[in-house]
Amino acid sequence: MMSSESSSQTYPTDLPEEAQRILAARHHDPFHFLGRHDADGETLIRVFNPRAEHIIVLESGQSLQRVEGTDLFEWRGGANGLPAQYRLQWTDHAGETHTHYDTYSFPPQLTDFDLHLYGEGKHLKAYDFLGAHPRAVAGIDGVLFSVWAPSAERVSIICDRNHWDGRTNPMRARGSSGIWELFIPGMEPGELYKFEIRNRDGGIHTKADPYARQTELRPGNASIVAGPSQHEWRDAEWVEQRAKLDWLHAPMSIYEVHLGSWQRGENGRFLSYRELAERLVPYVIDMGYTHIELLPITEHPLDASWGYQTTGYFSPTSRFGSPDDFRYFVDHCHRNGIGVFLDWAPGHFPKDAHALARFDGSALYEHADPRRGEHREWGTLIFNYGRNEVRNFLLSSALYWLSEYHIDGLRVDAVASMLYLDYSREDGDWTPNIYGGNENLEAIDFLRELNQITHEHAPGTLTMAEESTSWPMVSRPVWLGGLGFSMKWNMGWMNDTLSYMEEDPVHRKYHHDMLTFSQIYAFTENFILPFSHDEVVHGKQSMRYKMPGDEWQQFANLRLLYAYMYTHPGKKLMFMGCEFGQGPEWNQAAALDWYVLEYPLHSGLQHLVKDLNNCYKHFNSLHHFDFEQAGFSWIDCHDSEQSVLSYLRKGQHGETFVVAMNFTPVPRPHYRIGVPAHGRFRILINSDNPVYGGSGYMKSDVFSSEGVPWNGMQQSIAIDLPPLAGIILMIEP
């Protein structure tokens, strides 16, 4: 790749200053010198072309003369009806002839209104004018490029057609907006490009387009001019219904997926978005999930980052195909009744030289002060949320995925790191806010604005916060003082539950409160219960191997855990592979171990998860009051000695389920449980059922209540509670 930095050509020193700045690739407004101008009643045309031997104006046949010792060419004379946009025909050093319209004959294209809104941080669709956009100007097809780089001395488009030479296509600065633009006639969708930026200290570097809609497949990192979408959406009914859905009371069971390692093709190749649609969607439907949540598919250079070190905030990764291929994937999900959530990472970005870091030679997207602008632990940079244009960039990215790709919601990664100025920092390595506190006021304002805007402009879409602290009102409306998220991941429940399950059952009675504590705060937020990718990597072991005991006990514990999860208030999220007991930790570089489904314990676990999903979706008692106290009450939360929990799940019309969980491998024969009504109670789910790989300890599926007061109720049933098992009983009509 050639650039202006590599050119060592010297030019005459007696040239006008503007000419010298063009030749040195330092001019901030090349249109002031190049192109067509009036000069003492004559027309003057200037062209800079370091590859040309000879140039003529095609419409007039007039030859331009080379300025001696330079690659500047000039023609002066009468206009003779020369059109505003004229063509140049030139011969290169190899004798080949080329024809194109003069780039510097076109007027500015961006409106002052767009520039003003962007500067105010209020342009919700900044992607409509920043980046690369094919368009026709004066009936001439080409591509309009624009980029925000306020501290640059000069910005150029570099691409194949100009041999990646930054001297050839310098851009026009649009005043104090910090935005540069250039229309290149004849350029087409599919072409690679970058911005070459000369900063005010004289350094030159190349950058991918922050607003690129398509990106070269790694290890390349050039941006691609994306053409208009050819995909015809067929999910109008889904989108319409989504806007009307009472999602607070609807079932939501989310299958979290890393597209690069769910399954692979022959020879370990990635499956395409279209192949994944045809394989993944039927599996998700069969398993009873309602939604797929994708680990970030925003473009990223390093596979091992799982997508969280994003460089393309508007570009679906090329690993799996084109933007239209991804549109097909989402459309296919919707037409089959499956929602799609996208993991989105506005909390930090990587230091890769081609991306956002010190974009124009200054700390542009990040804070200049590393105490606010750098995550020491992660080796990444932090967005400057107080800067209008940066906030606009992120807000536009969020709306882009929701509107252009019909995404149903965004899971916002690492919210805690955004909220606290001292997050994961040593004393003295952070600066307080204007009130002396550790809250990041600019990030808080950004998150509130994000939630207000997405909910207003993309009705029915949801936002979910991965927030691991006790920050109040994360999922409460902004007008009440909350952050405005739809839901929050319940990290406390997840950590307590997994810590409890990892205990040897003989010791669990000493940790009983780790299971019961969650009900103290279960309804303070709209919680999602997550068993996510983060819990099965980095030495934490797979879900199966977190469980104590021999193989049978490991699977029994896991079945019990999932039965507990699906009967606990809150929406559900499970990472791929957890549903069938993947053995090794998750490895992003290889497909899941699907072969294990040949073994009964694995297939039995998968069968249970499928049945739990379907029961959760079908029965109002298990989902309607996921976020409300009215849907849950304890029967007995105090039986720590036997490590048994029992509770009620209630529906909106009085439907009631009885749930009992035995967290030891010791069967509990004739275990008595208080019930709220007289009648017959039938088992809906028994995780110890042999079809799931269980022992089959229970010999009856139906129990009649007795007038024996128990647990504060007038009726009770006595059941043979299986070892390491969860059961759900429903009252027969």
C-alpha positions, 0 to 999 in steps of 0.5 A, a space after each residue: 500500500 502506497 501513501 503520501 508519507 512514502 513519497 520522497 519527491 521534491 518540488 520547485 520551491 518557487 511555487 505558490 504556497 497553495 500549490 506547495 501544500 497540494 503537492 505536500 498533501 497538506 491542504 485542508 481545502 483542496 477545492 480552493 485550488 484544484 478543479 475549475 476556477 475563474 481567473 481574470 475572466 478566463 477559466 482555470 482548471 487544475 489537476 493533481 495526478 502523480 500517475 499521469 503523463 498527459 491529461 485532456 478535458 474530454 468535452 473540449 479536447 483541451 490539453 492540460 500543461 504540466 507545471 514544470 517539475 511537478 505532478 500538477 497540470 493546468 489549463 487556462 482559456 475560454 470556457 466554451 460551454 464547458 459543463 459544470 462537471 467535466 471529464 478528464 482523459 489521461 494517459 498513465 506512465 504505461 500508456 494506458 488511457 483512463 477517463 473519469 469526471 473531475 472529483 474537484 468539479 463537484 460542490 459540497 454535498 452535506 447539508 448544514 443542518 446535518 452538520 449542525 445536528 451532529 455537532 449537537 449530538 442530536 443526529 439519530 441517524 448519523 450513519 445516513 450521511 457519515 461513512 460511504 454512500 453510493 449516490 448520483 450527483 448531477 446524474 453522475 454515479 459515485 460514492 460520497 465519503 465523509 468522516 469526523 476528524 476535527 484535529 486532522 490537517 488533511 484527510 484523504 480517501 485511499 483505495 485501489 483506484 488511486 493506488 492507496 496514494 493519499 496525495 490523490 484524493 484529499 477531502 474537503 473540510 466542512 468548517 468548524 464541524 470537524 467533518 471532511 467530505 469528498 464525492 468520488 465519481 465512478 466509484 462503486 459498491 464493493 470497493 475497498 477504502 480507508 481514510 489517510 489522516 495527516 495530523 497537525 504534528 505531521 504524522 500520517 496514519 490510515 484508518 478504517 471508516 468508523 461508520 463503515 457498513 461493511 468490512 474486509 474479512 480479517 486479517 484485512 481491515 479495510 472498509 468496503 463501500 456497501 451498496 443499497 440492500 437488496 434484501 426484501 424483508 418479510 417480517 412485517 407481521 412480527 415487527 407489528 406484533 412486537 410493538 404491541 406485545 406485553 413483554 413484561 408478562 410474556 415468556 422469554 427464554 433466551 439461547 445465547 449463541 456465538 455464531 463462530 462456534 455453535 457448529 462448524 462446516 467441513 474442515 472447520 470452516 465458519 457457517 454463513 449467516 444463511 447456513 446458520 439460519 437454516 440450522 440454528 433456527 429449527 434447533 431453537 424452535 425445537 428446544 422451545 426457546 423464544 429468542 436468540 442472543 448473539 455474542 457481538 457480530 459487530 466487526 472485530 479483528 480478533 476471533 478470540 475477543 468473541 466480538 467484544 473488542 469492536 472496531 465496526 460499530 455499523 458493520 456485521 462481521 464478514 466472517 459469516 457473510 454480507 450485510 444482506 446475509 445477516 438481514 436474511 438471518 434475522 428475517 428468517 428468525 422472525 418469520 419462524 417466531 424467534 426474536 433476535 437480541 444483539 450483544 452490543 459493547 459501547 463501554 470500551 474499544 480496542 487500541 488497534 491502529 486501524 480503528 478508533 484509537 487516536 483517530 485523527 492524531 488526538 484522543 477523539 473518541 476516547 478521553 485524553 486522560 488515561 485515568 478516564 480514557 483507558 481500561 488498564 485491566 482490559 487494555 482497551 480505551 473508554 469512550 468520552 461520553 461527554 462529547 456530543 459527536 461520540 455520544 451521537 456515534 454510539 446512539 446512531 449505532 444502537 438505532 442502526 441495528 434496531 432499524 436497519 437489521 430489525 434487531 429486537 433488542 440490545 444487551 449492553 455489555 459491561 454497564 458497571 464499568 461505564 457507571 463507575 469512574 473507579 471501576 477496577 482501578 487503584 486509588 489515585 488512578 481515577 478522577 472524581 466527578 464534579 461533585 467529588 463522587 465516583 459516578 460517571 455522570 456523562 456515561 449515566 446521561 448517555 445510558 439514559 438517552 440511549 434507553 429513551 431513544 431506542 424505546 421511542 424510535 424502535 417500539 417494542 425493542 428492549 435493552 438489557 444491562 449486564 450490570 454486576 453491582 447494586 446500582 439502583 433502578 437500572 430497569 426503571 424508567 428515566 422519568 422515575 430516576 432510573 437508567 431506563 433499561 428494560 431488564 437487568 442481568 441478575 448477576 447476584 442470583 447467578 453467582 450465589 446459585 452457582 456457588 451453592 451448587 458447587 458445594 458438596 451436598 453434605 455442606 449445602 445446609 450451611 449455605 441455604 441462605 444463598 438460595 433464599 436471599 434472592 427473594 429479598 430483592 427479586 422484584 426490585 428490578 426486571 431481572 434476567 437469570 443468566 447462565 452465560 458464556 462468561 460462566 464457562 470460560 477462563 478456568 471456571 469449568 463447564 456447567 457440568 463440571 461445576 457440579 460435585 459428585 460422580 457423573 450421575 450426580 453431576 447431571 442430576 445436579 445440573 437438571 436440578 439447577 435448571 428446574 430451579 432456574 425455570 421456576 424462579 421468577 425472572 426471564 431466562 438465558 442459557 449459553 449454547 452447550 449448557 443445555 446438553 452438558 457440554 464437557 470442556 469449557 467453551 472454546 470459541 475456536 471449535 464447534 460444540 461437542 454435539 456428539 455427546 448427545 449420543 449418550 443418555 445423560 446428555 440427551 436426557 438433560 437436553 430433553 429436560 431443558 426442552 420440556 422446561 422451556 415449553 412448560 415455561 412458555 405454555 403455563 401462565 403461572 411460570 412467566 406472567 409474574 416474572 417481575 412481580 411479587 404476586 407470582 411467588 410465595 414461599 411454602 418453606 424456605 427454612 428447611 436447611 437441615 434437609 436442603 429442601 426448598 418449596 414454593 408456589 408460582 402463581 398465574 394471573 387468574 389464580 393458577 398455582 403450581 407447587 415447586 419442591 427442590 431437593 438439593 441433596 442426593 438423599 431421597 426424602 420419602 413422605 416429605 410433607 408440603 403444605 398446599 394452598 387448596 384441596 385437590 389432586 396435584 399432578 407432576 408436570 416436571 420431575 427432573 429425576 424422571 428416567 427419560 431425563 436420565 434420572 433414577 425414577 425414584 417417584 412411583 406416582 404422578 398424582 397426589 391427593 391433598 389431605 386435611 393435615 395443616 402444614 407450612 401454615 396451610 390447611 391442606 398438605 401432600 406427602 410425596 417421595 421427594 427424589 434425590 437431587 431433583 426438582 419437581 413441579 406440580 399443578 393442581 388438576 381442575 
